[in-house]
Amino acid sequence: MKVFVTGVKGQLGYDVVNELTKRGMEAIGVDIDEMDITDGDSVNRVIKEAAPDAVIHCAAYTAVDAAEENEALCRKVNAEGPRNIARVCKELDIKLIQISTDYVFSGEGTRFWTPEDVCEPQSVYGRTKYEGELAVREIMDKYFIVRIAWVFGINGKNFVKTMLSLAETHDTLRVVNDQFGSPTYTYDLAKLLADMVVTEKYGVYHATNEGTCSWYDFACAIFSEAGVKVNVIPVTTAEYGARAKRPANSRMDNDKLTENGFEKLPAWQDALKRYVAALREQG
């Protein structure tokens, strides 16, 4: 099977290409240098030349705060990009896995969000990612929409790397304690996406590592796992301050995975343990 992967320089795209290759599939990874997803002609030409059996679309505009001041660019990448890709996939009659986010929800309450819940995004980033979902649904039949959250991987920037880096120069760190979700390892996500792409079990899924915590809990677990001593102070979202509104509740219900024969991802604590070990190995 030949799979075309966008955003190969990012955390998830990088791991997806590695996982597909490991399984003996042909993975064609591209980033903005090879294909500008906001340019319909570029998308049309590059995907048709590759002639894949499926596309896994990982590329996105993910700078949540910057998006508030760059709405037009964010929309081009997160809404028009998937629309361009979906059109070509529809024409070629191939599958598309569109990666989405917990930010499509209001972030209120405490219950776990299901794939069928009403989407009420509260930020430019969330709105544009939801528009991308709608474009895929409108154009295609053979699609998977996979909503993920709180990701960390070997390639690229993430919360774990930021915390460990800050701990090198700070004795004390303030971390938000009133936003809850599931830290999710891109290595585990990549395995799920590789499982998914060979099936025809289309639809909307949630995929995060199991278990939930606050960002403060996550930070404490990171330092404990890495053997780093630093004073972590819990603060509220209001005290911390950020341009874009963050979901207070990003708890995701992943039951649809097992209902359709896929394995849920391991507990986030297990994922963190493996990730810190991988960082050490990487040096």
C-alpha positions as CSV (number, residue, x, y, z in Angstrom):
1,M,0.0,0.0,0.0
2,K,1.2,3.5,-0.9
3,V,0.3,6.2,1.6
4,F,0.9,10.0,1.1
5,V,1.6,11.8,4.4
6,T,1.5,15.6,4.8
7,G,3.4,17.5,7.5
8,V,6.3,15.1,7.6
9,K,8.5,17.7,9.4
10,G,6.0,17.8,12.3
11,Q,5.6,15.5,15.3
12,L,2.9,13.3,14.0
13,G,3.8,13.2,10.3
14,Y,7.3,12.2,11.2
15,D,6.2,9.2,13.3
16,V,3.5,8.2,10.8
17,V,6.0,7.9,8.0
18,N,8.3,5.9,10.2
19,E,5.5,3.5,11.3
20,L,4.2,2.9,7.8
21,T,7.7,2.2,6.5
22,K,8.3,-0.2,9.4
23,R,5.2,-2.1,8.3
24,G,6.5,-2.5,4.8
25,M,4.2,0.1,3.3
26,E,5.4,2.8,0.9
27,A,5.2,6.2,2.7
28,I,5.6,9.4,0.7
29,G,6.2,12.2,3.2
30,V,5.8,15.9,2.1
31,D,6.0,19.2,3.8
32,I,5.5,22.8,2.6
33,D,8.7,22.7,0.4
34,E,7.2,19.8,-1.6
35,M,3.5,20.8,-1.5
36,D,1.7,23.9,-0.4
37,I,-1.6,22.6,0.9
38,T,-3.2,26.1,0.4
39,D,-2.5,26.0,-3.3
40,G,-5.1,23.8,-5.0
41,D,-3.0,23.4,-8.2
42,S,0.1,22.3,-6.1
43,V,-2.0,19.7,-4.2
44,N,-3.6,18.4,-7.4
45,R,-0.3,18.0,-9.1
46,V,1.8,16.5,-6.3
47,I,-0.8,14.0,-5.1
48,K,-1.7,12.8,-8.6
49,E,2.0,12.4,-9.4
50,A,2.4,10.3,-6.3
51,A,-0.7,8.2,-7.1
52,P,-1.2,6.9,-3.5
53,D,-3.9,4.6,-2.2
54,A,-4.5,6.9,0.8
55,V,-3.6,10.3,2.3
56,I,-2.9,10.9,6.0
57,H,-3.2,14.7,6.4
58,C,-1.1,15.7,9.5
59,A,-0.1,19.2,8.3
60,A,-1.8,22.2,10.1
61,Y,-1.4,25.7,11.5
62,T,-1.1,25.0,15.2
63,A,0.1,28.2,16.7
64,V,-3.0,28.7,18.8
65,D,-2.3,32.2,20.1
66,A,-0.8,33.6,16.9
67,A,-3.9,32.3,15.1
68,E,-5.9,35.0,16.8
69,E,-4.1,37.7,14.9
70,N,-3.5,35.6,11.7
71,E,-7.0,34.3,11.0
72,A,-6.8,34.5,7.2
73,L,-3.6,32.4,7.1
74,C,-4.9,30.0,9.7
75,R,-8.1,29.4,7.7
76,K,-6.2,28.9,4.5
77,V,-4.1,26.1,6.1
78,N,-6.6,24.5,8.4
79,A,-9.8,24.8,6.3
80,E,-8.8,25.4,2.6
81,G,-5.9,22.9,2.9
82,P,-8.1,19.9,3.8
83,R,-10.7,21.1,1.2
84,N,-8.0,21.0,-1.5
85,I,-6.8,17.6,-0.4
86,A,-10.3,16.1,-0.1
87,R,-11.1,17.2,-3.7
88,V,-8.2,15.3,-5.1
89,C,-8.8,12.2,-2.9
90,K,-12.5,12.2,-4.1
91,E,-11.4,12.5,-7.7
92,L,-8.9,9.6,-7.3
93,D,-11.3,7.6,-5.2
94,I,-8.8,7.1,-2.4
95,K,-9.1,7.3,1.4
96,L,-8.3,10.3,3.6
97,I,-7.4,10.5,7.2
98,Q,-7.9,14.0,8.4
99,I,-6.3,14.9,11.7
100,S,-8.4,17.3,13.9
101,T,-8.4,18.5,17.5
102,D,-10.1,18.8,20.9
103,Y,-10.3,22.5,20.2
104,V,-13.5,21.9,18.1
105,F,-15.4,21.7,21.3
106,S,-16.5,24.4,23.8
107,G,-14.2,23.0,26.4
108,E,-16.9,23.4,29.1
109,G,-18.1,20.9,31.7
110,T,-16.3,17.8,32.9
111,R,-17.7,14.9,30.9
112,F,-15.8,13.2,28.1
113,W,-16.5,14.5,24.6
114,T,-17.8,11.9,22.2
115,P,-17.2,12.0,18.4
116,E,-20.9,12.8,18.0
117,D,-21.0,15.8,20.3
118,V,-21.9,19.2,19.0
119,C,-18.8,21.3,18.0
120,E,-18.6,24.8,19.4
121,P,-15.0,26.0,18.9
122,Q,-14.0,29.0,21.0
123,S,-10.8,30.1,19.2
124,V,-9.7,30.9,15.6
125,Y,-7.6,27.7,15.7
126,G,-10.6,25.6,16.8
127,R,-13.0,27.2,14.3
128,T,-10.7,26.7,11.3
129,K,-9.9,23.1,12.2
130,Y,-13.7,22.4,12.5
131,E,-14.2,24.1,9.1
132,G,-11.5,21.6,7.7
133,E,-13.6,18.7,9.1
134,L,-16.7,20.0,7.5
135,A,-15.0,20.4,4.1
136,V,-13.8,16.8,4.2
137,R,-17.3,15.5,5.2
138,E,-19.0,17.6,2.5
139,I,-16.7,16.3,-0.3
140,M,-15.8,12.8,0.6
141,D,-17.3,9.4,1.7
142,K,-14.1,7.5,2.3
143,Y,-12.8,9.6,5.2
144,F,-11.6,9.2,8.8
145,I,-11.6,12.3,11.0
146,V,-9.3,11.6,14.0
147,R,-9.4,14.2,16.8
148,I,-6.3,14.3,18.9
149,A,-5.1,16.4,21.9
150,W,-2.0,17.4,24.0
151,V,0.5,15.7,21.6
152,F,4.2,15.1,22.2
153,G,6.7,13.4,19.9
154,I,10.4,13.1,19.2
155,N,10.3,15.5,16.2
156,G,9.4,19.1,16.9
157,K,8.3,21.2,19.8
158,N,5.9,20.2,22.6
159,F,5.0,20.7,26.2
160,V,7.4,18.0,27.5
161,K,10.4,19.4,25.8
162,T,9.4,23.0,26.8
163,M,9.1,22.0,30.5
164,L,12.5,20.2,30.5
165,S,14.1,23.1,28.8
166,L,12.7,25.7,31.1
167,A,13.8,23.6,34.1
168,E,17.4,24.1,33.0
169,T,17.1,27.9,33.7
170,H,14.3,28.2,36.2
171,D,14.0,27.0,39.8
172,T,10.2,27.6,39.8
173,L,7.6,27.2,37.1
174,R,3.9,28.2,37.0
175,V,1.7,25.7,35.3
176,V,-2.1,25.8,34.6
177,N,-4.1,23.5,36.9
178,D,-7.7,24.0,35.6
179,Q,-7.4,22.6,32.1
180,F,-7.8,18.8,31.8
181,G,-7.0,16.4,29.0
182,S,-4.9,13.4,28.0
183,P,-1.3,13.8,27.1
184,T,-0.8,11.8,23.8
185,Y,2.4,10.3,22.3
186,T,2.6,10.7,18.5
187,Y,4.4,7.3,18.4
188,D,1.2,5.6,19.7
189,L,-1.0,7.7,17.5
190,A,1.0,6.7,14.4
191,K,0.5,3.0,15.1
192,L,-3.3,3.6,15.3
193,L,-3.3,5.5,12.1
194,A,-1.3,2.8,10.4
195,D,-3.9,0.3,11.6
196,M,-6.8,2.5,10.5
197,V,-5.6,3.3,7.0
198,V,-5.8,-0.3,5.8
199,T,-9.4,-0.6,6.8
200,E,-12.7,0.9,5.5
201,K,-14.1,1.7,9.0
202,Y,-14.7,5.3,8.1
203,G,-16.0,8.0,10.4
204,V,-15.1,10.4,13.2
205,Y,-12.9,9.1,16.0
206,H,-11.2,10.4,19.1
207,A,-7.7,9.2,19.8
208,T,-5.7,10.1,22.9
209,N,-3.7,8.1,25.4
210,E,-5.9,6.8,28.2
211,G,-6.3,8.7,31.5
212,T,-6.6,12.4,32.2
213,C,-4.8,15.0,34.1
214,S,-4.2,18.8,34.3
215,W,-1.2,20.5,32.7
216,Y,0.1,21.0,36.3
217,D,-0.2,17.2,36.9
218,F,1.5,16.5,33.6
219,A,4.4,18.8,34.4
220,C,4.9,17.2,37.8
221,A,4.9,13.8,36.1
222,I,7.4,14.9,33.5
223,F,9.9,16.1,36.1
224,S,9.4,13.0,38.2
225,E,10.0,10.7,35.2
226,A,13.1,12.7,34.1
227,G,14.5,13.0,37.6
228,V,14.5,16.8,37.5
229,K,14.0,18.9,40.7
230,V,12.0,22.0,40.1
231,N,9.3,23.8,42.1
232,V,6.0,23.7,40.1
233,I,3.3,26.1,41.2
234,P,-0.3,25.5,40.1
235,V,-2.1,28.5,38.7
236,T,-5.5,29.2,37.0
237,T,-5.9,29.9,33.3
238,A,-6.9,33.5,34.2
239,E,-3.7,33.9,36.3
240,Y,-1.5,32.5,33.5
241,G,-3.0,34.6,30.8
242,A,-3.1,33.7,27.1
243,R,-4.4,35.3,23.9
244,A,-6.5,32.4,22.7
245,K,-9.2,30.7,24.8
246,R,-8.1,27.2,25.8
247,P,-10.6,24.4,26.5
248,A,-10.8,23.8,30.2
249,N,-12.2,20.3,29.4
250,S,-10.4,18.3,26.7
251,R,-11.4,14.9,28.1
252,M,-12.0,12.7,25.1
253,D,-14.1,9.5,24.9
254,N,-12.1,7.0,22.8
255,D,-14.6,4.1,23.0
256,K,-15.4,4.3,19.3
257,L,-12.0,2.9,18.6
258,T,-12.7,-0.4,20.4
259,E,-16.2,-0.5,19.0
260,N,-14.7,-0.6,15.5
261,G,-12.0,-3.1,16.3
262,F,-9.1,-0.8,16.9
263,E,-6.9,-0.8,20.1
264,K,-7.1,2.2,22.4
265,L,-3.8,3.9,23.1
266,P,-1.9,3.0,26.3
267,A,-2.1,5.1,29.5
268,W,-0.5,8.5,29.2
269,Q,1.9,7.7,32.1
270,D,3.2,4.7,30.2
271,A,3.6,6.8,27.1
272,L,5.5,9.5,29.0
273,K,7.8,6.9,30.5
274,R,8.7,5.6,27.0
275,Y,9.0,9.1,25.6
276,V,11.4,10.3,28.2
277,A,13.5,7.1,27.7
278,A,13.5,7.9,23.9
279,L,14.6,11.5,24.6
280,R,17.5,10.2,26.7
281,E,18.5,7.7,24.0
282,Q,18.4,10.5,21.5
283,G,20.7,12.6,23.7
